[in-house]
Amino acid sequence: MRVILHIGQHKTGSKALQSALYASRGHLAERGFVYPVAESPAGPLRPYHMNHHGLFEAVRAAVWEGSGPASAPGVRACLHNLLAARPVAAETVILSAEDLFDMHTAHEEGFTLELVAAGTRLLAHELAGLLARVTVVCYLRRQDHLLAAHYAQFIKGSNRNHLSFREFHAAFAPRLAADPILACWEAAFGTTAMIVCPYEPVAMPGGIVADFFKRALRLEPPPVRTPYPDDLEAHNVTPSRDYLEFMRLLNRRSAAGRPVLPREHVLEAAFRDRSSPAVGVAGWLSPGERNELLTSHEPGNRRIAARHGLGQTFYREPVPDTAAPWTPPRPPGLRRLVELELLSRATATLRPAPRGSRRRVRRRPRQIIWIESPQRQPADNALAAELFGTVAGHPDFEPVILPRLGLGDLLARWHRVAVVVLVGPATGGRLEAAWLWTLWACKTRVVRAGEGPLFEEIAPA
């Protein structure tokens, strides 16, 4: 029996490949291959229905429990169930789980190489016990692109992750070094049992699906594809930097146990909105910083290329030109953050209600009115944007930005106003005193950006 084990790495089109394998099960079975997954899930199609994440979970659990190769019944049972599904006519079983590459999920902040070494040894031992002839297939993404793609996945993939890009870079740095991680797999399975390919267009012009079918299966690409699973996080669309920052603010509130807008609404708004396209790693690192990062990993990349007969260099994409103009992108300001929140709220109203159910009718949320003084300074704007993060995405309060607030405006909406925030210097004069008095009479709270306490005392009315 032959086993083709696709191990990722993360952010190399694994879900697109798994979707194609899932859709092509009949096509593969006619040619002696089996991709053992559930025939038809009971509910919506999710990513884990189309891959073998359970194998990764079994290996991780066994390693964390300190199980040696002789005492890993969970891994053995998982492999037995997967391989037992093989029809008699099928000579090759295909398994795919991108978390296996470095034995960590895409959302984890910590990393230990010892876990990779132990996990690969355990998996190799169990497969050898089943008399399987294994080919390990791995795609590697260049470190600068991998860093940016992982950060986007880190923020959008969990509602508790809120590290800044710089903080994430420092925490994720060990996982960028593919050479020692790949060496663990080579030590466990043998270098000749591995297929390693750079994940870049020049190396696989037809994409990962066509490349995997030709390189690993020796087949033409499948004739049928399925749509992505019914899971927004499974799509490979990367939100723009503005949306990632907005989601990071929501995650910060969510991690503190405070209510926020549903994450799927923000993701859907990000996929619909084309006003701020994704910029990739250029939105985070300058050409010089990218060159410095790539230079530090070049020796390891060359060793990978040498071990797998890929020439002098592993990646063929040109390195960034340090002389090219580059303007550091600014984080989204207050107006942009408010715009993203309102777009996310509007998207929620576009989602169709589930069949056979009634949409819950909710009252319109109260408003937080931000008034920007004409005399405001950039520091005032930065402070207001930071202040916005304390209430970003609160389901009971809707943000509104106004250049000024007159008595007529206030009286027209006073029953919906919860807080008024003054950004920048006060306008002064009797008019301000008049409407401030009216706000007080309407039991509306007034906050000046830079003064506290701020919004944490606000409770839904």
C-alpha positions in Angstrom: 0.0 0.0 0.0 1.2 3.5 -0.9 0.4 6.6 1.1 0.8 10.1 -0.3 1.0 12.4 2.7 0.5 16.1 1.9 1.7 18.2 4.9 1.3 21.8 3.8 2.9 24.1 4.9 0.3 26.6 6.0 -0.8 29.3 3.5 0.2 27.4 0.4 -3.2 26.7 -1.1 -3.9 23.6 1.0 -7.7 24.2 1.2 -7.9 24.6 -2.6 -6.0 21.3 -3.0 -8.2 19.6 -0.5 -11.3 20.9 -2.1 -10.2 19.5 -5.5 -9.3 16.2 -4.0 -12.7 16.1 -2.2 -14.5 16.8 -5.5 -12.5 14.3 -7.5 -13.0 11.3 -5.3 -14.8 9.4 -8.1 -12.2 10.5 -10.7 -9.4 9.3 -8.4 -11.0 6.0 -7.5 -11.2 5.0 -11.2 -7.4 5.4 -11.3 -6.5 3.6 -8.1 -6.4 6.4 -5.6 -8.6 7.0 -2.6 -9.1 10.2 -0.6 -10.8 9.0 2.6 -13.2 11.6 3.8 -16.8 11.7 4.8 -19.1 11.2 1.8 -21.6 13.9 2.7 -21.5 15.9 6.0 -24.8 16.2 7.9 -24.5 20.0 8.0 -22.8 22.7 5.9 -19.5 21.8 4.2 -16.6 22.8 6.5 -12.9 22.7 5.8 -12.3 19.9 8.3 -14.7 17.7 6.3 -12.3 17.8 3.4 -9.0 17.1 5.1 -7.4 14.9 7.8 -7.0 17.4 10.6 -8.0 14.6 13.0 -4.7 12.9 12.2 -2.8 16.0 13.3 -4.8 16.2 16.5 -4.1 12.6 17.3 -0.3 13.0 16.8 -0.3 16.2 18.9 -2.2 14.6 21.7 0.1 11.6 21.8 3.2 13.8 21.8 1.8 16.0 24.6 0.9 13.0 26.6 4.5 11.7 26.3 3.5 8.7 24.4 6.3 6.8 22.7 5.9 4.9 19.4 4.8 1.8 21.3 2.0 3.6 23.2 0.1 5.8 20.7 -3.2 4.1 20.3 -4.9 7.3 19.2 -2.6 7.7 16.2 -2.8 4.0 15.4 -6.6 4.0 15.5 -6.9 7.2 13.4 -4.6 5.8 10.7 -6.3 2.4 10.8 -9.7 4.1 10.2 -8.4 6.2 7.3 -6.5 3.3 5.6 -9.2 0.8 6.3 -11.5 2.8 4.0 -9.3 1.9 1.0 -11.2 -0.2 -1.5 -9.5 -3.3 -2.7 -8.8 -1.8 -6.1 -7.2 1.3 -4.7 -3.4 1.1 -4.5 -2.8 4.6 -3.1 -4.3 6.5 -0.2 -4.0 10.3 -0.2 -3.9 12.1 3.1 -3.7 15.9 3.6 -3.3 18.0 6.7 -1.4 21.3 6.6 -1.0 21.5 10.4 1.3 18.5 10.2 4.2 20.5 8.7 5.3 22.2 11.9 2.9 20.3 14.2 1.2 23.6 15.1 -2.0 25.2 14.0 -2.0 28.5 12.1 -3.3 30.4 15.1 -0.7 29.3 17.7 1.8 31.8 18.9 4.3 29.5 20.5 6.5 27.0 18.7 8.8 24.2 19.7 11.0 22.2 17.2 11.1 19.3 19.6 7.3 18.8 19.0 8.0 18.6 15.3 10.8 16.0 15.8 8.7 13.9 18.1 5.6 14.1 16.0 7.3 13.1 12.8 9.1 10.1 14.5 5.8 8.9 15.9 3.9 9.3 12.6 6.7 7.5 10.6 6.7 4.6 13.2 3.0 4.1 13.0 2.9 4.2 9.2 5.8 1.7 9.0 3.9 -0.6 11.3 1.1 -0.6 8.7 3.6 -1.6 6.0 2.8 1.6 4.1 5.2 3.0 1.5 5.0 6.8 2.2 5.7 9.8 0.0 5.6 13.1 1.9 4.6 16.1 -0.2 5.4 19.6 1.0 5.1 23.1 -0.5 7.1 25.9 1.0 6.3 29.6 0.8 9.0 32.3 0.8 9.5 33.7 4.3 8.4 37.3 3.6 5.2 36.3 1.9 4.6 33.5 4.5 4.9 36.0 7.4 2.3 38.4 6.0 -0.1 35.6 5.0 0.2 34.0 8.4 -0.5 37.3 10.2 -3.7 37.8 8.2 -4.8 34.2 9.1 -3.8 34.8 12.7 -6.0 37.8 13.0 -9.0 36.6 11.0 -8.9 33.0 12.2 -9.5 33.5 15.9 -11.4 36.1 17.8 -8.8 36.2 20.6 -5.7 37.1 18.7 -4.8 40.7 18.8 -1.0 41.0 18.5 0.3 43.8 16.4 2.3 42.8 13.3 5.6 43.6 15.0 4.7 41.5 18.0 3.5 38.7 15.8 6.7 38.8 13.8 8.8 38.4 16.9 6.6 35.5 18.1 6.4 33.7 14.8 10.0 34.0 13.7 11.0 30.4 14.6 8.3 29.0 12.3 9.7 30.9 9.3 12.9 28.7 9.3 11.7 25.9 7.1 15.1 24.1 7.0 15.2 22.7 10.5 11.5 21.8 10.3 11.9 20.0 7.0 15.0 18.2 8.5 12.8 16.5 11.1 10.6 15.1 8.3 13.7 14.0 6.4 15.1 12.3 9.4 11.9 10.4 10.0 10.9 9.4 6.5 14.1 9.8 4.4 15.0 12.6 2.0 14.3 10.4 -1.0 10.7 9.8 0.2 9.9 13.5 0.0 8.7 15.9 -2.7 9.5 19.5 -1.9 8.4 22.3 -4.1 8.5 26.2 -3.7 5.1 27.7 -3.6 5.5 30.4 -6.2 4.0 30.9 -9.7 7.2 30.3 -11.6 7.6 26.8 -10.1 3.9 25.8 -10.6 2.3 28.0 -13.3 -0.9 26.0 -13.2 -1.4 26.4 -9.5 -1.0 23.9 -6.6 -3.9 21.6 -7.7 -2.4 21.0 -11.2 1.1 20.7 -9.8 0.1 18.2 -7.1 -1.7 16.0 -9.5 1.2 15.9 -12.0 4.0 15.8 -9.5 2.7 13.6 -6.8 -0.1 11.5 -8.5 1.3 11.5 -12.0 -2.2 12.4 -13.3 -3.7 15.2 -15.3 -5.5 17.9 -13.3 -9.1 16.9 -12.2 -11.9 17.8 -14.5 -14.3 18.9 -11.7 -13.8 21.4 -8.9 -16.2 22.2 -6.0 -16.7 25.6 -4.5 -15.0 26.4 -1.3 -16.7 25.2 1.9 -19.4 27.3 3.5 -16.9 28.9 5.8 -15.6 32.5 5.2 -12.4 31.7 7.0 -11.6 29.0 4.5 -11.4 31.4 1.6 -7.9 32.5 0.6 -9.0 36.1 0.2 -6.8 38.1 2.4 -8.4 41.2 4.0 -6.8 44.5 3.5 -4.6 46.0 6.2 -7.4 48.3 7.3 -9.8 45.4 7.9 -7.1 43.4 9.7 -6.5 46.3 12.1 -10.3 46.6 12.6 -10.5 42.9 13.3 -7.6 43.2 15.7 -9.5 45.8 17.7 -12.5 43.5 17.8 -10.4 40.6 18.9 -8.9 42.7 21.7 -12.4 43.4 23.0 -13.5 39.8 22.5 -10.4 38.4 24.4 -11.4 40.6 27.3 -14.8 39.0 27.4 -16.7 42.0 26.0 -19.4 41.7 23.3 -18.5 42.5 19.6 -20.1 42.2 16.2 -20.1 38.6 14.8 -16.8 38.0 13.1 -18.4 36.5 10.0 -20.1 39.9 9.3 -16.7 41.6 9.3 -15.1 39.0 7.1 -18.0 39.2 4.6 -17.7 42.9 4.5 -14.0 42.6 3.9 -14.6 40.2 1.0 -17.2 42.5 -0.5 -15.3 45.8 -0.1 -12.9 46.6 -2.9 -12.0 50.1 -1.7 -8.8 49.0 0.1 -7.3 45.9 -1.7 -4.9 43.7 0.1 -1.3 44.8 -0.3 0.6 41.6 1.0 3.9 41.9 2.8 4.6 45.3 1.2 1.9 46.7 3.5 3.9 45.7 6.6 7.7 45.6 5.7 9.8 47.9 3.6 12.0 46.4 0.8 15.0 46.7 3.0 13.3 44.9 5.9 12.2 42.1 3.5 15.7 41.8 2.1 17.1 41.5 5.7 14.6 38.8 6.5 15.3 36.8 3.3 19.1 37.1 3.8 18.8 35.6 7.2 17.0 32.6 5.8 19.0 32.2 2.5 21.5 29.6 3.9 18.7 27.4 5.1 16.8 27.8 1.8 20.0 26.8 -0.1 20.4 23.7 2.0 16.8 22.7 1.2 17.5 23.2 -2.5 20.7 21.2 -2.4 19.2 18.2 -0.5 16.2 18.0 -2.9 18.1 18.6 -6.2 16.6 22.0 -6.9 19.7 23.8 -7.9 21.5 26.7 -6.2 18.5 28.6 -4.9 15.2 27.3 -3.7 13.0 30.4 -4.6 13.3 32.1 -8.0 11.2 35.1 -7.4 13.4 38.3 -7.5 14.2 39.8 -4.1 12.7 43.3 -3.4 14.4 46.3 -4.9 15.6 48.4 -2.0 15.9 51.4 -4.3 12.2 51.2 -5.2 10.0 53.9 -3.7 8.1 52.7 -0.7 5.8 54.7 1.6 5.0 53.2 5.0 1.3 52.6 5.1 -0.5 54.4 7.9 -2.9 52.6 10.2 -6.5 53.4 9.5 -7.7 56.6 11.2 -10.9 57.2 13.1 -13.0 57.9 10.0 -11.9 54.8 8.2 -12.5 52.6 11.3 -16.0 54.0 11.7 -16.6 53.4 8.0 -15.5 49.7 8.3 -17.7 49.2 11.3 -20.7 50.6 9.4 -20.0 48.5 6.4 -19.8 45.4 8.6 -23.1 46.3 10.2 -24.7 46.9 6.8 -23.4 43.5 5.6 -25.2 41.8 8.5 -28.5 43.0 7.2 -27.7 41.6 3.7 -27.3 38.0 5.0 -30.3 35.9 4.2 -32.2 34.4 7.1 -31.8 30.6 7.5 -34.6 28.7 5.7 -37.5 28.0 8.0 -36.5 30.5 10.6 -37.5 34.1 11.4 -35.0 36.8 11.6 -34.8 38.2 15.0 -36.0 41.8 15.0 -33.7 44.0 17.1 -34.1 47.6 17.9 -31.7 50.0 16.3 -28.5 50.4 18.4 -27.8 53.6 20.2 -25.2 55.9 18.8 -21.8 57.1 19.8 -21.2 60.4 18.1 -17.7 61.5 17.3 -17.3 65.2 16.7 -14.1 66.2 15.0 -13.0 69.8 15.8 -11.6 71.8 12.8 -8.6 72.6 15.0 -7.8 68.9 15.7 -4.1 67.8 15.3 -2.7 64.5 14.0 -2.1 63.5 17.5 -5.8 64.0 18.3 -6.7 61.8 15.4 -4.4 59.0 16.5 -5.7 59.3 20.0 -9.3 59.1 18.8 -8.5 56.0 16.7 -7.0 54.3 19.7 -10.0 55.4 21.8 -12.3 54.0 19.2 -10.8 50.5 19.9 -12.4 50.5 23.3 -15.9 50.4 21.8 -15.2 49.0 18.3 -17.9 46.6 17.2 -20.1 46.9 20.3 -23.3 45.3 19.1 -25.5 47.8 21.1 -23.7 51.0 20.0 -23.3 52.3 16.5 -20.6 54.9 15.7 -21.3 58.2 13.8 -18.9 60.9 12.8 -20.1 64.5 12.5 -18.2 67.7 11.8 -20.3 69.4 14.5 -23.4 68.7 16.5 -26.1 71.4 16.4 -29.2 71.6 18.6 -31.4 70.5 15.8 -29.3 67.4 15.1 -29.3 66.6 18.8 -33.0 67.0 19.3 -33.7 64.8 16.2 -31.6 61.9 17.5 -31.1 62.5 21.3 -33.1 59.4 22.2 -30.5 57.3 20.3 -27.4 59.1 21.6 -25.4 57.3 24.3 -22.1 59.2 24.2 -20.7 62.2 22.4 -16.9 62.3 22.0 -15.1 65.6 21.2 -12.0 65.0 19.1 -9.5 67.8 19.3 -9.7 71.3 20.9 -13.1 72.4 22.1 -14.9 74.9 19.7 -15.7 77.2 22.7 -18.4 79.8 22.9 -22.0 79.8 24.0 -23.3 77.4 21.4 -21.1 74.6 22.7 -22.2 75.4 26.2 -25.8 75.3 25.1 -25.7 71.9 23.5 -23.5 70.5 26.2 -26.2 71.5 28.7 -28.8 69.9 26.4 -26.8 66.7 26.3 -26.7 66.7 30.1 -30.5 67.2 30.3 -30.9 64.3 27.9 -28.7 62.1 30.1 -26.1 61.7 27.4 -22.5 61.3 28.4 -19.8 63.6 27.0 -16.2 62.6 26.6 -13.2 64.5 25.4 -10.6 62.5 23.6 -7.6 62.2 26.0 -9.7 62.4 29.1 -11.0 59.5 31.2 -12.5 57.5 32.4 -13.7 56.5 29.0 -16.2 54.0 27.6 -15.8 51.0 29.8 -18.6 52.2 32.1 -21.1 52.3 29.2 -23.8 49.7 29.6 -26.6 48.9 27.0 -29.6 51.2 27.6 
